Structures are given as structure tokens and as C-alpha cells.
């Protein structure tokens, strides 16, 4: 698999190239946003820095996801910014995951493999862009905005549906309650984070007929929630 590593820092590009090759990947590199877009068609996976010359990472991601030729290429954003607004923006633009600098190569390789597992299950490059998700007895048709459990329609509120969709397209990714409020309820929502807990509780109950799915919504102590499905 060929990974495009995009960063304007020469030392980071060299480090990524060395470590990714050691893990069996072919590596392309780009030092700015325009070069990234030029090389994207040759890549199977993209590691995309946020702060780039010419076009920043968000603009590059927007271009990638808007083009049918590159929309399904998985993207992990690399950012030195830890502010929630920045990470949320990257995910809303279609990035599959993000990792905050400084990071360990072990963590980055684990994130890449997690995205690839989702990719293989969907049969497409970009798991977050699949229209139908199959996971055990659960089927989510994102185009029809419909979910079925064991062949029966699952009655979900809009927020429950969006929560489940987020979890299924980012398996293993932990979200804080504040992140979930921002992603699902919107930037202007100022309600109590307990509303997240209530919706998670209701979602678990509606998935109770498939305990492996209900139990997959794990509480991460001191953080929030993640969906960790064990087949």
C-alpha cells in the first residue's frame, strides 16, 4: 500500500518515510498543499498535516473529498493544534481520523491499521463515505437514512442515528462528551453534557437485541465514549 505523507517539515517527512517503510508501506511525500493534490491520485492512504504552505490541510481535505477520483482515499490529519474546534473541523470535512503532534509512530501505525480495517469491511477505500454499513445483524443505509437490526427497522431519533453513524464509521475512536455535543448537536449547542449520556443510554437499549452491539458502546472513564466492536 502506498501512503502519501504531507508535511512542510523536512525532518517529519524523513521520519515518516523511514518508519512507514520499516512497517512495509511504500511512501510518497509532499511539502505543501498543491503538491499533495498533485500526488493524491497515486496514493492509497494520506497522512495530511494541517499547517501547510499554499493550501492548508483543511482546504486539501475539502478538495480531496469533493473529487470522485480521490473522495474514497482514507485521510488521517496530523495537527499540532489540540483545540477541539480544529479536530472537529477535520472530521466534518471527511477525514477518517486525526492525531495530535507530537505522536509516537506506534500510535500512528495503530491508527492507520484501524482505518484500514474499516476500509476492508466496507469494500471501499474511504470507510466514512460508504453508503451502506453492515456490522453483524445491524445494517445502516446512509443514503436512505434507515437502520435495521436483525431485519427489522430500528426506530432511532435523529440524534441517536447520527451518534450510531459516527461510532460505526470511526470504530475504536474515543470521543469526549464535548466532542460529541459539537459533532452531533452543533457548534451553537450550550446544553449540559449529560444529554450525551441520556442518548447513549437510549441507544444501548435500542440495540439490546444484539448485545454484542449494545456492549460495543463503551464508556471511557474520564473521557467519554467509543464503539469497540468485537467480532
Secondary structure, DSSP 8 states (H G I E B T S, - for coil): -EEEEE-S-HHHHHHHHHHHHHTT-EEEEESBHHHHHHHGGG-SEEEEESS-BSS-HHHHHHHHHHSTTTTTSEEEEEES---HHHHHHHHHTT-SEEEESS--HHHHHHHHHHHHHHHHHHTSS-GGG-SEEEETTEEEETTTTEEEETTEE----HHHHHHHHHHHHSTT--EEHHHHIIIII-TT----THHHHHHHHHHHHHTTTSHHHHTTEEEETTTEEEE----
